[in-house]
C-alpha cells in the first residue's frame, strides 16, 4: 500500500490472507490492528493478525 508519504508491504498468511482478496490497485482502504516488523529485505513490513480489519473506503 502507499500514500503521499511512501509505500509499505502488507502481508497475511492463511486466514488473514483472505482479507486481501478482492482488493485492486488504486482502492482507498483503512487497515487496523497489524504488527510492524523488519521483513527479509530489511525494510519495515505490516503483518496482518487474527484481529486485523481492512475496510474499503471508495
TIZAKE-183232 format. One line per field, with one value per residue: x, y, z of N, C-alpha, C in turn; residue number from 1. Coordinates in Angstrom, 1 decimal, always signed. Layout:
BEGIN
nc1 [X  ...]
nc2 [Y  ...]
nc3 [Z  ...]
cac1 [X  ...]
cac2 [Y  ...]
cac3 [Z  ...]
cc1 [X  ...]
cc2 [Y  ...]
cc3 [Z  ...]
resi [NUM  ...]
//
This chain:
BEGIN
nc1 [+0.9  +0.3  +0.8  +1.0  +3.3  +4.8  +5.6  +4.5  +4.7  +2.0  +1.4  -0.2  -1.1  -2.5  -5.6  -5.7  -4.9  -7.1  -8.4  -7.1  -8.0  -9.8  -9.0  -8.0  -5.6  -5.3  -7.5  -8.9  -8.2  -8.7  -6.7  -6.4  -5.1  -2.4  +0.8  +4.0  +7.1  +10.6  +11.2  +12.3  +14.0  +15.0  +13.4  +10.7  +7.7  +4.2  +2.2  -0.6  -2.9  -4.9  -6.8  -7.0  -8.4  -9.6  -10.9  -12.7  -12.6  -13.6]
nc2 [-1.2  +2.3  +5.9  +9.5  +9.7  +7.5  +4.0  +0.7  -2.8  -5.1  -8.0  -11.2  -14.3  -17.5  -17.6  -14.8  -13.8  -13.9  -11.5  -9.8  -10.5  -9.6  -6.9  -4.1  -2.3  +1.1  +1.4  +2.9  +2.2  +1.3  +0.1  -1.8  -2.9  -4.3  -5.8  -4.4  -5.1  -5.9  -7.0  -9.6  -8.3  -6.3  -4.0  -2.2  -4.0  -4.7  -6.9  -8.9  -9.7  -12.1  -10.3  -8.2  -5.7  -4.8  -2.2  -1.1  +2.1  +3.5]
nc3 [+0.0  -0.4  +0.2  +0.1  +1.6  +1.3  +0.8  +1.8  +2.5  +3.0  +4.6  +4.8  +6.1  +5.5  +7.1  +7.4  +4.9  +3.4  +3.8  +2.1  -0.4  -3.3  -3.3  -5.2  -7.3  -6.6  -5.0  -2.1  +1.2  +4.7  +7.2  +10.1  +13.3  +13.0  +12.9  +12.9  +11.5  +10.8  +7.5  +5.3  +3.5  +5.0  +5.2  +6.8  +7.3  +7.2  +9.1  +9.0  +11.6  +13.6  +14.4  +12.7  +10.5  +7.2  +5.5  +2.7  +1.4  -0.8]
cac1 [+0.0  +1.1  +0.2  +1.9  +4.5  +5.7  +5.0  +4.8  +4.0  +1.1  +1.4  -1.1  -0.9  -3.7  -6.9  -5.6  -4.7  -8.5  -8.7  -6.5  -8.7  -10.7  -8.5  -7.4  -4.8  -6.0  -8.5  -8.6  -8.5  -8.2  -6.1  -6.2  -4.6  -1.4  +2.1  +5.1  +8.5  +11.5  +11.0  +13.5  +14.9  +15.4  +12.5  +9.5  +6.5  +3.0  +1.7  -2.0  -3.1  -6.3  -7.7  -6.9  -9.5  -9.3  -12.2  -12.6  -13.2  -14.1]
cac2 [+0.0  +3.6  +7.2  +10.5  +9.7  +6.3  +2.7  -0.4  -4.1  -5.7  -9.5  -12.0  -15.8  -18.4  -16.9  -13.4  -13.5  -13.7  -10.0  -9.1  -10.9  -8.6  -5.5  -3.7  -1.2  +2.4  +1.5  +3.5  +1.3  +1.5  -1.1  -1.7  -4.0  -5.0  -5.8  -3.9  -5.6  -5.9  -8.1  -10.3  -7.4  -5.2  -2.9  -2.5  -4.6  -4.8  -8.3  -9.0  -10.6  -12.6  -9.2  -7.2  -5.4  -4.0  -1.7  -0.3  +3.5  +4.1]
cac3 [+0.0  -0.4  +0.2  -0.3  +2.4  +1.0  +0.4  +2.7  +2.2  +3.9  +4.4  +5.5  +5.9  +5.8  +7.2  +7.2  +3.5  +2.8  +3.9  +0.9  -1.6  -3.8  -3.4  -6.5  -7.3  -6.7  -4.0  -0.8  +2.3  +6.1  +7.8  +11.6  +14.1  +12.3  +13.5  +12.0  +11.8  +9.6  +6.6  +4.8  +2.8  +5.9  +5.3  +7.6  +6.6  +8.1  +9.1  +9.5  +12.7  +13.6  +14.8  +11.7  +9.6  +6.1  +5.0  +1.5  +1.6  -2.0]
cc1 [+0.9  +0.2  +1.2  +3.3  +5.4  +4.9  +5.4  +4.1  +3.1  +1.1  +0.4  -1.0  -2.2  -5.0  -6.8  -5.4  -6.1  -8.9  -8.2  -7.2  -9.7  -10.2  -7.9  -6.5  -5.6  -7.1  -8.0  -9.1  -8.1  -7.8  -5.9  -5.7  -3.6  -0.1  +3.2  +6.4  +9.3  +11.3  +12.3  +14.5  +15.3  +14.5  +11.3  +8.3  +5.4  +2.5  +0.3  -2.0  -4.5  -7.3  -7.7  -8.2  -9.0  -10.7  -11.9  -13.3  -13.8  -15.0]
cc2 [+1.2  +4.8  +8.2  +10.4  +8.5  +5.1  +1.6  -1.6  -4.5  -7.2  -10.2  -13.5  -16.5  -17.6  -15.4  -13.0  -13.3  -12.2  -9.3  -9.4  -9.8  -7.2  -5.3  -2.5  +0.1  +2.5  +2.1  +2.6  +1.8  +0.2  -0.9  -3.0  -4.9  -4.9  -5.3  -4.5  -5.7  -7.2  -8.7  -9.4  -6.2  -4.0  -3.2  -3.0  -4.7  -6.2  -8.3  -10.0  -11.1  -11.5  -8.1  -7.0  -4.6  -3.5  -0.8  +1.0  +4.1  +3.2]
cc3 [+0.0  -0.3  -0.2  +0.5  +2.1  +0.7  +1.4  +2.3  +3.3  +3.6  +5.3  +5.1  +6.3  +5.9  +7.0  +5.8  +2.8  +2.9  +2.7  -0.4  -2.0  -3.8  -4.7  -6.4  -7.4  -5.6  -2.7  +0.3  +3.7  +6.6  +9.3  +12.2  +13.3  +13.2  +12.5  +12.5  +10.6  +8.8  +6.2  +4.2  +3.7  +6.0  +6.2  +6.8  +7.7  +8.0  +9.7  +10.6  +12.7  +13.9  +13.8  +10.9  +8.4  +5.6  +3.8  +1.8  +0.4  -2.7]
resi [1  2  3  4  5  6  7  8  9  10  11  12  13  14  15  16  17  18  19  20  21  22  23  24  25  26  27  28  29  30  31  32  33  34  35  36  37  38  39  40  41  42  43  44  45  46  47  48  49  50  51  52  53  54  55  56  57  58]
//
